[in-house]
Amino acid sequence: MVEPSFLSVVPPLLAIFLALYTRSVLLSLFGAIFLGVLILQDFAIVATFDALISLFISLLSQTWILKTLAFAILVGSIMEVLERSGAVGSFVSYMSEKKSLVRSPRSALMVSYIIGVVIFIESSITSLIAGAVGKSLCDKEGVSRAKLAYVCDSTSAPVSSLILLNGWGALLLGLLVTQIDAGVIQIDSVSLLIASVFFNFYAISALVVTFLVIWLGLDTKAMQNAQIKPYKPYKTKHGSSLSLMVLPIVLLVGLMFLFLYITGEGDILKGSGSSSIFYTTLVTLFFMFVFYKTKGVMGTKEFFKASLIGAKKLFPIAMVLLFAFGIGKVTLMLQTGAYLAVFAQTSLDVTLLGAVVFVVSAIIAFATGTSWGTFSIMIPIALPMAVGLDGNVALVIGAVISGGVFGDHCSPISDTTIISSLASGCDVVEHVKTQLPYALVSGLIALVLFMVVGFVGAR
């Protein structure tokens, strides 16, 4: 650890600049990691290379990281098998031809929006399912993958942060319990967390804005210029059956609940997210092998060939996630969040407390690329501030969550941004550029609401 200073924010700023300039996320993240380690080692070159090796050995020795990387690769296998088996083609045929449910760009995007809202158990799972289902429908209706990525990204995390029966709820409850044990607050953690949901203004505004963008067909200039991929009709030799697509997805969602329950020893909120998503994808892939082989959809050789091709396609994404974890570790050691949070502790008026906490949380999440890391940094800072100023504690928690999700959405080095891009088959930088105007509108709405509620509550 080093003392927080201006140098603390230089590596994440470099990552963001390089991502926008070079359009290479891997290069951007590695450049930021290298600079961060260089700063930590007092600019000693040899020590920096030794520390870099130690950093990645440390990351790869953590079970949860290995499971998360394996999950990303296994998802590639699932997506490829779904396409090569004809499951996607059957689904598209059913939705657009047999039932005529998808007949316009609006309805194509609305399918992914509904999936994003209904599947709240884990933001990564939500994005991946919404993207896998929506790609062909959007291609068929002439909708860009960038707009699909925006819908996936703007429903997954917001919904997960509003319906807290998932890992998000477990993390936030743990952070609140720590504050209760420290004597900072004397309110029941569950009641406080539920109360904060009503002040999660960014998540609420993002969902409303996304719905309006879909329903009214609102496109910015950047979104209008986004590339539209040509539609390649799938062979539907298995007809327009829904079971080939729906059963694996239902299993994917159901197993996530089950494994959270098992790893949490009976308490879903205490379950391990990394273990659950890993085991869920592994069992789902095995089920698909047995199911498709039994139905005569795919032979053993064809199945494993598709699985390997899919894993190979998403291996670079696993590397991006590894580097994202690396920059997260480096910013933690540089105390980037602590340095930025200092600005929130100077000369604050209680009426602006929620708004300032929201802005600072957003800046931290944007710079570090992690909403969960932002929660971990800001909750211990923001809650004592709220108590000291006799402010609304639930409002401040909502501001931390809102700011974390907002900054994470805007950041090109965020794992959520990366996963939404890969699920939709969209370039990461294109996704960031096309999503940013909508995210800023939602963020501005949230900021105004925090200011209004702060002013009204202080009267």
C-alpha positions, 0 to 999 in steps of 0.5 A: 500500500502507498499513501493516496495521492494524485498518482493513485488515479493516473493508472486507471486514467491511462487505461481509459485513455488507451481504451478509447485511443487504441480500441484495445482493451487488453493493451489498455488494461496491461498498460495501466497495470504496468504503470500502477505497479511501476508507481508502487515499486518507486519506478524501479524497473526490475522490481516492477517486473518481479512484482508483475509476475507476483501479481498475476501468480497471486490472482491465478492462485485465487479460486474465485478468480479461476472459477470466474475465468472458467465461467467466461470460457464455458459460456462461450461453449454454451453460446456456440452449442446453442447456435450450432445445434439449431436451438437459436434458429428454432427460437427465432423461427418460433418468435418471428414466424410461427407466433409473429411475436417479433416483427420490428426492431422494438419487439426484438429489443424488448425480448432482451429487455424483458429477459434483463428484468426477469432474470435478476439473480446475477448480472453476468448471467442476465447479460449473457442470456439476453445477448445470446437470445437477442443477437439473431432477433436484432440482426433479423430486424436490422438492429445494431449489436451496439444497441443490444449491448446497451439494453443488456448492460442497462438492465442487468446491473440495475435490476440486480441492484434493485432486487437484492436476492443475489450476490449484490444483496449479500455484499451490501448486507455484509458491509452494513453489518460491519458498520453495525458491529462498529457501532456506526449505526444501530438500525437493522441491516435488512430493513436499512437495505430494503429502505435504500432500494427506493433511493437507488435512483440511477438503477430506476432511471436507467430502466425507465430510460432504456424502456423509452429508448426501445419503445420510442426508437430513440437513437443518438447519432453514434447509435445510428452510425453503429454497425448492423450485422447482416442476418444469417438465417439459421437452418431450422431442421428441428422446426420452431421448437422452443425446448432446445433454447428454453430448457438450457436457459431455464436450467441456467437460471434455476441452477444459479439459485440452487448453487447459491443455496448450496454454497450459502448452506441454506442462505442464498444471500450468503452463497458464493457467486463465483462458485455458483456461476461456474457450477451452473455453466458446467452442469448446463453444458453437460445437460445440453450434451445429454439432451441434444444427443438424446433428441438427435440434434448433435452427435458427440463429436459435433458437440465437443467441436462446437464447445471447443470453438466457443471456448476458443472464441471467448478465451480472449475475454477471459484474459480481459477479465483477468486483466480487469481483476489485475487493475482492480488489485492495483487501484486498491493498493494505490488507494485510488478510491480513498484518494477520490473519496477524500473530496466527499468529506470536505465542507459538505452540506447535509442537503447535498450529501446524497448528490455528492456521495453519488458523484464521488461513487460514480467517479470511483467506479468509473476509474476502477471499473468495479461497482462492488469495489466502490461499495466496499470503499464508499459504505464505510466512508459514507455511512459515518458521514451521514450519521455525523451530519444527521442525514438520511442513512438509507438515502446515502446507501442508495447514492453509493449503489447508484453511483457505483452502477452508474460509473461502472456502466460508463467505464471501458475497463468494467467487467460488466461492460466487457461481458455485455459487449461479448454477449452481444457480439459488439466491440467494447469501445463501440459499446462504451461510446454508444451507451454513454449518452444514454447513461449520462441522461440516466445519471443526470436524472438520478443526480437531480433526484438526489438533490431534490430529495436532499433539499426536501428532506432537510426542510 
